[in-house]
Each structure stands twice: as structure tokens, then as C-alpha cells.
Amino acid sequence: MQNIHQILTKFWGFSEFRSLQEDIIKSVIAGKDTLALLPTGGGKSVCFQVPALAMDGVCIVISPLIALMKDQVGTLRKKGIAAETLYAGLRGDAIDRILDNCIYGNVKLLYLSPERLFAELVIERIKKMNVNLFAIDEAHCISQWGYDFRPSYLRIAEIRSIQPTVPVLALTATATKTVVKDIQEKLNFKEGIVFKKSFERKNLAYVVLNEDDKLKKLLKIAKSVQGSGIIYARSRKGTKDLADFLNKNGIVSDFYHAGLDHQIRDVKQEAWKNDKCKVMVATNAFGMGIDKSNVRFVIHLETPDSLEAYFQEAGRAGRDGMKAYAVLLYNDADKINAKHYIAVNYPKDEVIKAVYEAMGNYFRLAIGAGESVAFSFDISEFSKSYKFKPREIISSIKFLEKEGYITATDALSNPSTLKFIIGKGDLYNFQVENRALDPFIKLLLRSYGGLFDNYIKINESDLAKRSNSTIKEVTNLLEKLVERNIIKYIPQNKTPQIIFTQGRIENKYLRLSEGNYAQLKIKAIERSESVIDYASQISKCRSKFLLNYFGETETYRCGICDICLERNKIKLSDLEFDSILEIIKPVLMKEEKTLEELVDLISTAPEEKTLKVVQWLLDAEKLCYNKEGKLVWGIK
């Protein structure tokens, strides 16, 4: 076994591990099932990549994020580390080659989407692999009590029966106590080993601003805070409208959402990372795996669905350790909108069944047909054809997944691939006999190496530029070579896929588990209400509120959030403030008191300090005067 510190230095250039990384690595090398709770930017990937290199065999990494898998594999290869990825868009020879290299070759890390993991071919090959570790990224997805539950994660534990002696490392940035326990149970942990780094971010100021005119305040923040920022909005249209608004007001901005072409998203992301654009306005599709340390502010224009999501997104600010701001713009309309989003995200049974039936018709499936078949799914076209709202479709698909009727993959952007299927000698003869195709074949051979051995990624746009033609003309030439059995060509796929896990059934036989649906909805409501509580309360330190939510109870006021800054103005210590509050609150919750009566009750503190606490509680709307001029405890 190689030395883990030498590996860290050789491939990552660091002389020391970050907090908890070494403990986690040693735990899995010792063969122990381990759960790692590390905040966003905490270095989770090193925790499985280093032991993968230290031990003999291959580490299998399961992740729901196709773009992130591809990015990590690309980064590892640049370091000289053999890594591969399998996802729902790959086919045929490419899959065979990757799996064989994992068994007989030198591959050290194999990244899989959960959907691809249980393909029969993959399972059979995993049985033959020398697996040293199973790493489950975004492990909170396995818990139905988590904020980002994904039904495809529920089968992951089955892999343990295939390789029963291999340890499991589950990793996530956000998880409550309930979710932590659920992750361990769902993954059949032999021991309940958890390494948890405090979620406290001392350089990050959490701020909630109650604003009727959110755009005005947004503009003011973007102009006054130096450095780059992210603004999160709920709708795709909203991201473009907001970016246009900022640009018109002198803030160089761009927008980003999952509906954009993959290449366009890459260009936008790179421009923002290289500070050519100050603000990125985005849906929650933006941020995962982004390596930009100097983000000075993250602003949420509306309340997110959960504090888990908010904490992760807000945590993308200030990763360099310098002062940064996480701002939530809030008003009473957000309470109404939160209830609306719950209703949309949890459609009625009849809507879910109608979506299933429409999908069968959309794919032209007969009853009983379609099992294990993958269909490209254009949600926009489907929405227009069958008059469903996009959010209704997405939510219905999630419940159909939970019940085991279908599997849905993320939107893919798999580059086109190509391989010559005849030998070099036969190809030469073909070129001599087909002069019209000869220049294009020579262009392919000059542009890409290895075309006779493996499927190689190609770019039709680059080929068009090099041949001074159009993409359509390039595509036509490729298709001609396919027709002549010269090449195999798999065009780029940019759409999500729906896989029917069983043949299409009649709607009258479609069953939805009421218990699962009801419990999930209850938990979603609780998470939504926690966000509203966070935004509307004006007495508890924002950081303490968030840390308490994630189970960290022994914490102190941060001193830099909006609540703490107001508290600091009264110039009382936490001990002085809390000791006075502990007397005032229970008394006023039982009966009304005049200010004089209340002051007389507190003999342990000077009158001046008691009056400061009372005034602060009045300003914070924890206290109010009734018609008789007496103080009562109440939250407006």
C-alpha cells in the first residue's frame, strides 16, 4: 500500500490534509464503512481519490451529477491518474472497453450514475473487479427524508451483496441527524462511523433583508460589494430577465440554467470564473463542483425549498476565507409562494397517473411494451403537446421513479463519438475507390488519433471549420460513411432519458403508495417552514439558527449577521442579555406587565440594561404593547 501523504503531495501538491480528511481516509483503508459530512468546498473528493490510489484495485464512485463526474475524470486524467466514467448516454463498445480496463487494465477510479450501476452488463463485470472502495457521493439523495431524494439511489445497497467485504464511504455536504441515520441504514453500514466537520463559516455573514422592492436592493448590493457574485432565482426565464436588468444598470451579468446548450453553459461558466462577468444569475443548476474561491456574495431572490439547499448554495461564497455575504431577500409574499411550490411539487394522484399515460402515448408504447428501453425525453415538447406544466411533469416523474415504474436520467450532453470499423488497408482501398470522400476521411485521421482502436470524441463544429463547410454537411458525410459500413458514429445527445423499468401498464392498474406520498409531502412542508422560520425570525443569530438545524447546539453568536449587528448596538454581553431574557419571557408569556412592573422584577441587572433588552425585544417584535399600555409577549 502506498503512503497517503506521498500520494497527496505527488498528485495534489499539498503537504498536509485538510481537517478530517486524513481520519476519513484511514477509516476506509482500515475497511470501515464511513460517513463523511463535509461542507461545500471541504474537499470531499480527496477522501476517496487518495485511498483509491493507495490500495490495490479500483474505486467505484456513484454520483447523480453527470457533469461533475466528467469534470472530475478529466481533472484526474490531467494528473496522470487512470479514471473512467459510465453514464446513461454511453453504448456498446465504449462500455465494454471501459469495463474491461477496470478488470484487466490500470483504471483506479470508475465513476457511475446510479442508473447505470444496475445494468446487467455492469453488475456482471463488477463481480470480476478487484474493488477497493465504494464511494457514494451526494449520499443524502438516498434518504427520502432528505431535501434531494432520488429513488434511483435506493438500490445502491444491493451492490454490497456482490462485493461484501468492500467498505463504503458515503459523502454529503448537508444532512440532519435523521438523514444521517437514514443514510447509514439504507447503505447497510456495519458500523455507525461518522466524521463531521463543523458547518460554521466564520467569514460568511448571513443576512436576511425584508424588502418590498427586491430588485432595487439587489442592484444596490451588486454595486456596493466588490468582487463576483451569484444570484439564485427559481425560474429559467427569471434568470435571463434579471441578468438583462443588471446589465442595463451597469453590472456585467450573465444567466445560466439547465435548459441551455452544454457548450453555451461552459462558455458562460468560464467567463464568470475568469472574472469577465461579475454576476451569474442562475437556477440551482449552477454551482455544483464550481471551483471559484473568491465569490464575495450569494443572493437568493426568493426562499429556497429547504435550509439544506440554502446552506449549500450560500456556502459557495467566501471559500477563500475572506469576508463574504449570503443574502436572502424576503417579504410576506414568499410565505404564499412557498405554499404554492409545495402544491406544485406534490401533484395529485390523478395528475401523476395522467403524466404516466401521456408518456406512454408520447413514446407510442403499447400496453406491456417498453421494458428497459431508454427514450429521449424533450420536456418542453411534451409539456406543449399534453398541456402539463413543466414542474408538474418533473414532480410526477419523481413519484413514478419512487414507485419503480420508470427511471429518469439527468439531461445529458454526451459529445459525439466515432470509430473506424474496417482495417487501415481496407480503408485505403475505399479512399482510392471513393475520391469524393477521401478528403474528409483524411481530415478525420489528421484531427483525431486512435480511431481504429476505440470510440473517440469528435466535434462536428471543429470539423466544419477545418473543412470550410457547415455542420450539416459534416453530419451528412459522417452518415454516408456509416451507410458504407466504414465507421460507427454516435451523434451528440443533449436530452434527458426516460427508461421504463417495466412494460407500460394500464392506468387503472397504476398504484401509488399513499403512505410514501403523504410522508414525503409532510417532510417537504416541514423543510419549507424551516426556511420561513429562518427568514422571519429576528432574534436569533443566523449562523446559530443554521448550525442548530444541522445538530450543532454548542455554538456562539457569529457577530456579523444582521441579527448580531443589531444586538451589538445595545452593548450587552450574551450572558447579560440572556439572563434578562430568561426572566422576561416566561413572565410575559403568562400575564401582562407594565414596563415599571417588569423592571422591578429584575433585581439581578441594572435598570438601564433591562430597558435596553426590552427596547430590543420591542424593535424585534417579540414584545408589544396592548390597548391598556401593558407589555405582552407575542410575535406579529
C-alpha positions in Angstrom: 0.0 0.0 0.0 1.3 3.4 -0.9 1.8 6.2 1.6 -1.2 8.5 1.6 0.9 11.7 2.3 3.2 10.9 -0.6 0.1 10.5 -2.9 -1.3 13.8 -1.7 1.9 15.6 -2.4 2.6 13.9 -5.7 -0.8 14.4 -7.3 -2.4 17.3 -5.5 0.7 19.3 -4.4 -0.3 19.6 -0.8 1.9 18.7 2.2 -1.0 18.3 4.6 -4.5 17.1 4.6 -7.4 19.4 5.5 -9.3 18.9 8.7 -10.8 15.3 9.0 -9.6 14.2 5.5 -6.8 12.0 6.9 -9.2 10.5 9.6 -11.7 9.6 6.9 -9.1 8.1 4.6 -7.6 6.0 7.3 -11.0 4.8 8.3 -11.9 3.4 4.8 -8.4 2.0 4.3 -9.0 0.1 7.5 -12.1 -1.4 5.8 -14.7 0.5 7.8 -18.0 1.8 6.5 -17.7 5.6 6.9 -20.0 8.6 6.5 -18.2 11.9 5.9 -20.1 15.2 6.5 -18.0 18.0 5.0 -19.4 21.4 4.0 -19.3 22.7 0.4 -15.7 23.2 -0.6 -14.5 20.9 2.2 -12.5 18.6 -0.1 -14.8 15.5 -0.2 -13.3 14.1 -3.4 -9.8 13.7 -1.9 -11.3 11.5 0.7 -12.0 8.7 -1.8 -9.4 9.5 -4.5 -6.4 9.2 -2.2 -7.4 5.8 -0.8 -8.3 4.6 -4.3 -4.7 5.2 -5.3 -3.2 3.9 -2.0 -4.9 0.5 -2.3 -4.8 -2.2 -5.0 -7.8 -2.3 -7.2 -10.4 0.2 -8.4 -12.7 2.5 -6.5 -16.3 2.7 -7.8 -17.7 6.2 -7.3 -21.5 6.6 -7.6 -22.8 10.1 -8.3 -26.0 11.6 -9.7 -24.2 14.5 -11.3 -23.0 13.6 -14.8 -21.3 16.9 -15.5 -19.4 16.7 -12.2 -18.3 13.1 -12.9 -17.0 14.1 -16.3 -15.2 17.1 -14.8 -13.5 15.0 -12.1 -12.5 12.3 -14.5 -10.9 15.0 -16.8 -9.1 16.5 -13.8 -7.8 13.1 -12.7 -6.5 12.3 -16.2 -4.6 15.6 -16.3 -2.9 14.5 -13.1 -1.9 11.2 -14.8 -4.5 9.1 -12.9 -6.4 6.5 -14.8 -10.1 7.2 -14.4 -13.2 6.4 -16.4 -16.9 7.3 -16.3 -20.1 5.4 -17.3 -23.4 7.2 -17.6 -26.7 6.6 -19.4 -25.5 8.0 -22.7 -22.7 5.5 -23.4 -23.3 2.5 -25.5 -21.9 -0.7 -26.9 -18.1 -0.9 -27.5 -17.3 2.1 -25.3 -18.9 0.4 -22.2 -17.1 -2.9 -23.0 -13.8 -1.2 -23.3 -14.2 0.8 -20.0 -15.3 -2.2 -18.0 -12.5 -4.5 -19.4 -10.0 -1.8 -18.5 -11.4 -1.8 -14.9 -10.9 -5.6 -14.7 -7.7 -6.2 -16.6 -6.2 -2.7 -17.0 -4.9 0.0 -14.7 -8.1 2.0 -14.0 -8.1 3.4 -10.5 -11.5 5.2 -10.3 -14.7 4.3 -12.2 -17.5 6.9 -11.9 -21.1 5.6 -12.4 -24.5 7.2 -12.4 -26.9 5.2 -10.1 -29.0 4.3 -13.2 -26.0 2.8 -15.0 -24.8 0.9 -11.9 -27.5 -1.8 -12.2 -27.3 -2.6 -15.9 -26.9 -6.3 -16.1 -23.6 -6.0 -18.1 -22.2 -3.6 -15.4 -23.1 -5.9 -12.5 -21.6 -8.9 -14.1 -18.3 -7.1 -14.7 -18.2 -5.6 -11.2 -18.3 -9.2 -9.9 -15.0 -9.7 -11.6 -13.3 -6.5 -10.5 -10.9 -6.0 -7.6 -12.9 -3.2 -6.0 -11.2 -1.4 -3.1 -13.9 1.1 -2.2 -17.4 2.1 -3.0 -17.8 5.9 -2.7 -21.3 7.3 -2.7 -21.3 11.0 -3.5 -24.3 13.2 -2.6 -25.3 10.5 -0.2 -28.3 12.5 1.1 -30.0 11.6 -2.1 -30.6 8.1 -0.7 -32.8 9.4 2.1 -36.4 10.1 1.4 -36.3 12.5 4.4 -33.5 14.5 2.7 -34.1 17.6 0.6 -32.9 16.0 -2.7 -34.2 12.4 -2.5 -33.6 10.4 -5.7 -35.3 7.0 -6.0 -32.5 5.6 -8.1 -30.3 5.7 -5.0 -32.4 3.2 -3.1 -30.9 0.2 -4.9 -27.2 1.1 -4.2 -27.0 -1.1 -1.1 -27.6 -4.2 -3.4 -24.1 -3.8 -4.7 -22.8 -4.9 -1.2 -24.0 -8.4 -1.8 -21.8 -8.6 -4.9 -18.7 -7.4 -3.1 -19.5 -7.9 0.6 -16.0 -7.2 2.0 -15.6 -3.8 0.3 -16.1 -0.8 2.6 -18.5 2.1 1.7 -17.7 5.8 2.0 -20.8 8.0 1.9 -20.2 11.7 1.4 -22.5 14.7 1.7 -22.3 18.4 2.4 -25.6 18.7 4.2 -27.6 16.3 6.4 -29.7 16.5 9.5 -29.5 13.8 12.3 -32.5 12.0 10.8 -30.9 11.9 7.3 -27.5 10.7 8.8 -29.2 7.8 10.4 -31.2 7.0 7.3 -28.1 7.0 5.0 -26.4 4.5 7.3 -29.4 2.2 7.4 -30.1 2.4 3.6 -26.4 1.5 2.9 -26.3 -1.3 5.4 -23.4 0.2 7.4 -21.7 -2.4 9.6 -20.6 0.4 12.0 -22.0 3.9 12.6 -18.8 5.8 11.9 -19.4 9.4 11.2 -16.8 12.2 10.6 -18.5 15.6 10.7 -16.8 18.9 10.2 -18.5 21.9 11.8 -20.6 23.7 9.3 -19.6 27.0 10.8 -18.3 29.6 8.4 -16.8 32.4 10.4 -16.1 34.6 7.4 -19.6 34.3 5.9 -22.2 36.9 7.0 -25.7 35.6 6.7 -28.2 38.4 6.1 -32.0 38.5 5.6 -33.4 41.7 4.3 -37.2 42.3 4.4 -37.7 44.1 1.1 -40.8 45.0 -0.9 -38.7 46.2 -3.8 -36.2 43.3 -4.1 -34.7 44.5 -7.4 -33.7 47.9 -6.0 -32.0 46.3 -3.1 -30.4 43.6 -5.3 -28.9 46.3 -7.5 -27.6 48.2 -4.5 -25.8 45.1 -3.1 -24.3 44.2 -6.5 -22.9 47.7 -6.9 -21.6 48.1 -3.4 -19.9 44.7 -2.8 -16.6 44.3 -4.7 -15.9 41.1 -6.5 -18.0 38.4 -8.2 -21.3 37.0 -7.1 -24.1 34.5 -7.7 -27.8 35.4 -7.7 -30.2 32.5 -7.5 -33.7 32.7 -9.0 -36.3 30.0 -9.3 -37.3 30.2 -13.0 -35.2 29.9 -16.1 -37.0 33.0 -17.6 -36.3 34.8 -14.4 -32.5 34.3 -14.7 -32.5 36.0 -18.2 -34.8 38.8 -17.2 -32.7 39.6 -14.1 -29.4 39.4 -16.0 -30.8 41.9 -18.5 -31.9 44.2 -15.7 -28.5 44.2 -14.1 -26.7 44.7 -17.4 -28.9 47.7 -18.2 -27.9 49.1 -14.8 -24.2 48.8 -15.3 -23.5 45.4 -13.7 -21.9 42.9 -16.2 -24.0 39.8 -15.7 -25.0 36.6 -17.5 -27.6 33.9 -16.9 -27.4 30.1 -16.5 -29.9 27.3 -16.3 -30.1 23.6 -17.2 -32.1 24.3 -20.4 -29.1 25.9 -22.2 -26.8 24.0 -24.6 -23.9 22.4 -22.8 -21.3 24.3 -24.8 -23.1 27.6 -24.1 -23.1 26.8 -20.4 -19.4 26.0 -20.4 -18.6 29.3 -22.1 -20.8 31.3 -19.6 -19.3 29.4 -16.6 -15.7 30.0 -17.8 -16.3 33.7 -18.4 -17.7 34.1 -14.8 -14.8 32.0 -13.3 -12.3 34.2 -15.1 -13.9 37.4 -13.8 -15.1 38.6 -17.3 -18.6 38.7 -15.9 -19.3 40.0 -12.3 -22.6 38.3 -11.6 -24.1 35.0 -12.7 -27.9 34.8 -12.3 -28.8 31.2 -12.2 -31.2 28.5 -11.1 -30.0 25.9 -8.7 -28.5 24.0 -11.7 -25.4 26.3 -11.3 -22.8 25.8 -8.6 -22.2 22.1 -8.1 -18.5 21.4 -8.5 -17.6 25.0 -9.4 -14.1 25.8 -8.3 -14.1 29.6 -7.7 -12.9 30.6 -4.3 -13.3 34.4 -4.4 -17.1 34.7 -4.6 -17.9 37.7 -2.4 -21.7 37.4 -2.4 -24.5 34.9 -3.0 -28.0 36.4 -3.1 -31.3 34.4 -3.1 -34.1 36.4 -4.7 -36.7 34.0 -3.3 -36.8 31.5 -0.5 -35.4 28.1 -1.5 -37.3 24.8 -0.7 -35.0 23.8 2.2 -32.3 25.1 4.6 -30.1 22.2 3.3 -30.3 23.7 -0.3 -29.9 27.2 1.0 -26.9 26.3 3.1 -25.2 24.6 0.2 -25.8 27.4 -2.2 -24.9 30.2 0.2 -21.8 28.3 1.1 -20.4 29.0 -2.4 -19.4 32.4 -1.2 -16.1 33.1 0.6 -14.3 29.8 0.1 -11.0 31.7 0.2 -11.7 32.6 3.9 -12.2 36.3 3.2 -15.3 38.2 4.2 -18.4 37.3 2.1 -22.1 37.7 2.2 -25.0 35.3 1.9 -28.1 37.4 1.4 -31.8 36.3 1.4 -34.2 38.9 0.1 -37.6 38.2 1.8 -41.1 39.6 2.1 -44.6 38.3 3.1 -45.2 37.2 -0.5 -42.6 34.4 0.0 -44.8 32.7 2.5 -47.6 32.4 0.0 -45.2 31.3 -2.8 -43.7 28.6 -0.5 -47.2 27.0 -0.1 -47.7 27.3 -3.9 -44.4 25.5 -4.6 -45.4 22.6 -2.2 -48.6 22.2 -4.1 -46.9 22.1 -7.5 -44.1 19.8 -6.3 -46.7 17.3 -4.9 -49.3 17.0 -7.6 -52.5 14.9 -7.0 -52.7 11.2 -7.9 -54.7 11.9 -11.0 -52.1 14.3 -12.4 -49.2 11.7 -11.8 -51.3 9.0 -13.5 -52.2 11.3 -16.4 -48.5 12.1 -16.9 -47.6 8.4 -17.0 -50.4 7.7 -19.5 -49.3 10.7 -21.7 -45.7 9.5 -21.6 -46.8 6.1 -22.9 -48.6 7.8 -25.7 -45.7 10.2 -26.4 -43.3 7.3 -26.9 -46.0 5.3 -28.8 -45.8 2.4 -26.4 -48.4 -0.4 -26.5 -49.6 -1.8 -23.1 -46.9 -4.2 -21.9 -44.2 -2.8 -24.1 -41.1 -0.8 -23.4 -39.4 -2.6 -20.5 -35.7 -1.5 -20.1 -36.0 0.7 -23.2 -34.5 4.3 -23.0 -36.3 7.1 -24.7 -35.0 10.6 -25.3 -37.4 13.0 -23.5 -38.0 16.6 -24.5 -39.9 18.0 -21.6 -40.7 21.3 -23.4 -42.3 19.5 -26.3 -44.1 17.1 -24.0 -45.4 20.0 -22.0 -46.8 21.7 -25.0 -48.3 18.5 -26.5 -50.1 17.4 -23.4 -50.8 20.7 -21.6 -48.9 19.9 -18.4 -46.8 22.4 -16.5 -43.1 21.6 -16.6 -42.9 21.4 -12.8 -45.9 19.0 -12.7 -44.1 16.8 -15.1 -40.8 16.8 -13.1 -42.6 16.1 -9.9 -44.7 13.4 -11.3 -41.6 11.7 -12.8 -40.0 11.7 -9.3 -43.0 9.8 -7.8 -43.2 7.4 -10.7 -39.5 6.7 -10.1 -40.2 6.1 -6.4 -42.8 3.5 -7.3 -40.4 1.7 -9.6 -42.3 2.3 -12.9 -39.6 4.4 -14.6 -36.1 5.7 -14.2 -35.2 9.2 -15.4 -31.6 10.4 -16.2 -30.4 13.9 -16.0 -30.1 16.0 -19.1 -27.1 14.6 -21.0 -24.6 16.4 -23.2 -22.6 13.5 -24.4 -20.2 14.5 -27.2 -20.4 12.7 -30.5 -18.1 9.7 -30.8 -16.7 7.8 -33.8 -14.7 4.6 -34.6 -13.5 3.1 -37.8 -14.8 -0.5 -38.2 -12.6 -1.5 -41.1 -8.8 -2.0 -41.1 -6.3 0.5 -42.4 -5.7 -1.5 -45.6 -9.4 -1.7 -46.4 -9.8 2.0 -45.6 -7.0 2.9 -48.1 -8.7 0.9 -50.8 -12.0 2.6 -50.0 -10.4 6.0 -50.3 -8.9 5.1 -53.7 -12.3 4.0 -55.0 -14.3 6.9 -53.4 -12.4 10.1 -54.3 -15.2 12.4 -53.1 -15.0 11.1 -49.5 -11.2 10.8 -49.4 -10.5 14.5 -48.2 -13.0 14.1 -45.4 -11.5 10.8 -44.3 -8.0 12.3 -44.3 -9.4 15.2 -42.2 -10.8 12.7 -39.6 -7.4 10.9 -39.4 -5.5 14.1 -39.1 -7.8 15.5 -36.4 -8.1 12.5 -34.1 -5.9 9.7 -33.1 -6.9 6.2 -32.0 -10.0 6.0 -34.4 -9.2 2.4 -35.3 -9.0 1.2 -31.6 -11.7 3.0 -29.6 -14.7 5.3 -29.8 -13.1 8.8 -29.9 -14.9 12.0 -29.0 -15.3 14.3 -32.0 -16.6 17.8 -32.6 -18.7 18.4 -35.7 -18.3 22.2 -35.4 -14.5 21.9 -35.4 -14.6 19.6 -38.4 -16.8 22.1 -40.2 -14.4 24.9 -39.6 -11.4 22.9 -40.7 -13.1 21.8 -43.9 -14.6 25.2 -44.6 -18.1 23.7 -44.6 -21.3 23.6 -42.5 -22.1 21.3 -39.5 -24.9 19.8 -41.6 -22.5 19.0 -44.4 -20.2 17.3 -42.0 -23.0 15.3 -40.5 -24.1 14.2 -44.0 -20.6 12.9 -44.7 -20.4 11.0 -41.5 -23.8 9.4 -42.2 -22.6 8.4 -45.7 -19.6 6.6 -44.1 -22.0 4.9 -41.7 -24.1 3.7 -44.6 -21.0 2.3 -46.3 -20.0 0.4 -43.1 -16.8 2.4 -42.7 -17.4 3.9 -39.3 -19.7 3.7 -36.3 -20.9 7.2 -35.4 -22.9 8.1 -32.3 -24.2 11.7 -32.5 -24.3 14.0 -29.5 -27.2 13.5 -27.2 -28.4 16.5 -25.1 -31.7 15.4 -23.8 -32.7 13.6 -20.7 -33.9 10.0 -21.0 -36.8 8.0 -19.6 -36.3 4.3 -19.1 -39.3 2.1 -18.4 -38.3 -0.3 -15.7 -41.3 -2.5 -16.5 -43.6 -2.6 -19.5 -46.2 0.0 -19.8 -49.2 -0.8 -17.7 -52.8 0.4 -18.0 -53.6 3.4 -15.9 -56.3 1.6 -13.9 -53.5 -0.8 -12.6 -51.1 2.0 -11.7 -50.6 2.1 -7.9 -49.1 4.9 -5.9 -48.2 4.4 -2.3 -50.3 6.9 -0.3 -48.1 6.5 2.7 -44.9 7.4 0.9 -46.5 10.3 -0.8 -48.1 11.7 2.4 -44.8 11.3 4.4 -42.7 13.0 1.7 -45.1 15.9 1.5 -45.1 16.3 5.3 -41.3 16.4 5.3 -41.3 18.9 2.4 -43.7 21.2 4.3 -41.5 21.0 7.4 -38.4 21.9 5.4 -40.2 24.8 3.7 -41.5 26.1 7.1 -37.9 25.9 8.5 -36.8 28.3 5.7 -39.7 30.7 6.5 -38.8 30.5 10.2 -35.2 31.3 9.4 -36.2 34.3 7.3 -38.9 35.7 9.5 -37.3 35.4 12.9 -35.3 38.4 14.1 -33.9 37.4 17.5 -31.5 34.5 17.0 -28.1 34.7 15.3 -28.5 33.5 11.7 -25.4 31.3 11.9 -26.6 29.7 15.2 -30.0 29.0 13.7 -28.5 27.2 10.7 -26.0 25.3 12.8 -28.7 24.2 15.3 -30.8 22.9 12.4 -27.9 20.6 11.4 -27.5 19.4 15.0 -24.7 21.7 16.2 -26.1 23.1 19.5 -22.9 24.2 21.3 -22.3 27.3 19.2 -21.8 31.0 19.7 -23.2 34.1 18.0 -21.3 34.9 14.8 -21.3 38.6 15.5 -21.5 39.5 11.8 -25.0 38.5 10.6 -27.9 41.1 10.5 -29.3 39.9 13.8 -25.9 40.1 15.6 -25.1 43.5 14.3 -28.4 44.8 15.7 -27.7 43.0 19.0 -24.2 44.5 19.2 -25.7 48.0 19.2 -27.2 47.6 22.7 -23.7 46.8 24.1 -24.6 43.9 26.3 -22.8 40.6 26.5 -24.6 37.4 25.6 -24.7 36.4 29.2 -26.3 39.7 30.3 -28.8 39.7 27.5 -29.8 36.0 28.0 -30.1 36.3 31.8 -32.5 39.2 31.5 -34.4 37.5 28.7 -34.8 34.3 30.8 -36.7 36.3 33.4 -38.8 38.4 31.0 -40.0 35.8 28.6 -41.8 33.3 31.0 -43.4 36.1 32.9 -44.9 37.8 29.9 -46.0 34.6 28.3 -48.2 34.1 31.4 -49.5 37.6 32.1 -49.3 41.2 31.0 -47.0 43.6 32.8 -46.3 47.4 32.7 -42.8 48.4 31.9 -42.3 49.5 35.5 -43.5 46.2 36.9 -41.2 44.3 34.6 -38.2 46.3 35.6 -38.9 45.8 39.2 -38.9 42.0 38.7 -35.3 42.0 37.6 -33.1 42.7 40.6 -30.0 41.0 39.1 -29.3 43.6 36.5 -29.2 47.5 36.4 -32.4 49.1 35.2 -30.6 50.6 32.2 -29.6 47.2 30.8 -33.2 45.8 31.4 -34.6 48.7 29.4 -32.2 48.1 26.6 -33.3 44.4 26.4 -37.0 45.4 26.5 -36.4 48.0 23.7 -34.6 45.5 21.6 -37.4 42.9 22.0 -39.9 45.6 21.1 -37.9 46.5 17.9 -37.6 42.8 17.1 -41.4 42.5 17.5 -41.1 39.9 20.3 -42.9 42.2 22.6 -45.7 44.6 22.0 -48.0 47.0 24.0 -51.7 46.1 24.3 -54.5 48.6 24.4 -54.0 49.1 28.2 -50.4 50.0 27.7 -49.1 46.8 29.2 -46.4 44.6 27.7 -47.3 41.2 26.2 -45.2 38.5 24.7 -46.1 38.0 21.1 -44.7 37.6 17.6 -46.5 39.5 14.9 
